[in-house]
Amino acid sequence: MDSNEIIKEAQDLGLNAVTVSLLTDFGDLHGSDPYIAQKDWDKMVENVNALQAKGYKVIIQLYPVVNQLRDVETAWAPSNKDQFFAKYNQLLERTAKFTEQNHVYGMYMATNLIQTEQYEDDWETAIHKVRALYHGQIFFRTNWWYYADWASDTVTNYNNMLNRKFWKDVDVIAIAAYFELTDKANPTSEDLQKALYDVPYNNRHQNIVAQIQALHDKWHKPIFFGELGIPPYAKAAASPWDNGPAQHTPSNDQVVANWFDAFYKVFAKYDWWKGYSIFTIDDNGSWYNPYNHPAATTIKNQSIEETAAYKAAQPKTQDVSATDPGAKTNVTRTINVTNPLTKQVTTVTQTVKFKRTATKDLSTNKVSYGNWQVDGNSQWAAYTPPAVAGYTPNPATVSQ
């Protein structure tokens, strides 16, 4: 993260707050000993100082780096939760002291650590320890969710999230808002606004607005979209968390502008909505960065209490093309050749291989596939049976 580039893009986008990532190494998918390298702490301090000098509100997040960025935080679960919380609390307390001393606007307790949200007592203890050290805004971010009346597990998952007792202890409830809305190609802002009230995708009929309203009503806390973004392709609204199919699907930057426009028009009317954090800026290699694209104008023209941005390099999907059995298939033909003298049948088998890309959503384990392509030779070889004196094969040759 380059502080000068962050400031430039934040200014051009009209932002008033920036979420600064403090990279935190969580080890592998079951790591229980998180730590912060000194170079990452120093980079956080540099960015916070630069942004506050320009008048920006800053929100610090301990950003989980899992398996050296090869896996995502939503798939991580500690093998030893007591060990994890003991070490993580030390990191939170160090960060809380820094934020208090430097008058930082806000800090996150957690960013999408959904596999640990069940440990409610541990999170309450952690929040109370931070509250004793830091008097700014305490955020806690959960992940987006599926919901359909006909899928009981999704109902259970939503209710579990809704009733987490640690919500009462934080100042702001944050959500990574990658909600799946519609598989309609190139949806308009109006299409997306409608879908937020009644999700057509997979016939779920999920009322996302009502569910978020219920979260606020139960705990009387403001709601902040801690991540909001979508890659620029035609059907991205069906899986905004997934940038994998972008290379296989028609690109459309207007989808991104429509996405930000729709969320703003639906939620800006609610006094409990605190705004959103753009995923992402200061990353020209990311599909999600709206800078210098049509969405930049849309964002700049919006007026919200918190319009934040942050850069996080961690992937939300994993390429599993090499290991997923659904990414490979064979088409085989069998040729049976009967020897006219011995009546013995010889079987000749020929195979053409096909492959396709397989991209796994690490928060849901759902795999999406690309189009089939030939892997190697695109046709069977022509086959001519061996000659037998006095006989003519029929057919003389099996064509390609």
Secondary structure as UniProt FT lines:
FT   HELIX           3..13
FT   STRAND          17..27
FT   TURN            29..30
FT   HELIX           38..53
FT   TURN            54..55
FT   STRAND          57..66
FT   TURN            67..70
FT   HELIX           73..75
FT   HELIX           81..101
FT   TURN            102..103
FT   STRAND          106..111
FT   HELIX           114..116
FT   TURN            117..118
FT   HELIX           120..133
FT   STRAND          137..143
FT   TURN            149..150
FT   HELIX           152..162
FT   HELIX           165..169
FT   STRAND          172..176
FT   HELIX           189..197
FT   HELIX           201..203
FT   HELIX           208..219
FT   STRAND          223..228
FT   TURN            234..235
FT   HELIX           236..238
FT   TURN            240..241
FT   HELIX           244..248
FT   HELIX           253..267
FT   TURN            268..269
FT   TURN            271..272
FT   STRAND          273..279
FT   TURN            284..285
FT   TURN            287..288
FT   TURN            291..292
FT   HELIX           294..300
FT   STRAND          306..310
FT   STRAND          317..319
FT   TURN            321..323
FT   HELIX           325..327
FT   STRAND          328..338
FT   TURN            340..342
FT   STRAND          345..355
FT   STRAND          358..361
FT   TURN            362..364
FT   STRAND          367..369
FT   STRAND          373..374
FT   TURN            389..390
//
